Amino acid sequence: MRPTAQFKKGVLDICVLYLLQYSDQYGYDLTQKVNKHIPITEGALYPSLRRLVKDGFCSTYLQESPNGPSRKYYHITNTGRVYLQDMLQEWDHFVTSFQDLREEADQHG
């Protein structure tokens, strides 16, 4: 697997939870919003959504659609909100640490 694919796989959960903290959304809409910034295939997001539901960070419900069949919407749970905050703290620490490493290496390289 290419490094870019690994990066994407690792960050999809945080992207989904971050978007869901503001409003419930269905899978296709989530895919479009993530894909706007991080190129992914439509099918790439669904394993992440299944895992988030299985782990209790999201729940689902069906809602009628004016344009066809009912849609499955995803809702972040309270457990998911706590998990998101923990992940954001870890992410910020990781990014800062990596930037520090780069700056130090560039100065001494």
Secondary structure, DSSP 8 states (H G I E B T S, - for coil): --HHHHHHHHHHHHHHHHHHTT--EEHHHHHHHHHTTS---HHHHHHHHHHHHHTTSEEEEEEEETTEEEEEEEEE-HHHHHHHHHHHHHHHHHHHHHHHHHHHHHHH-
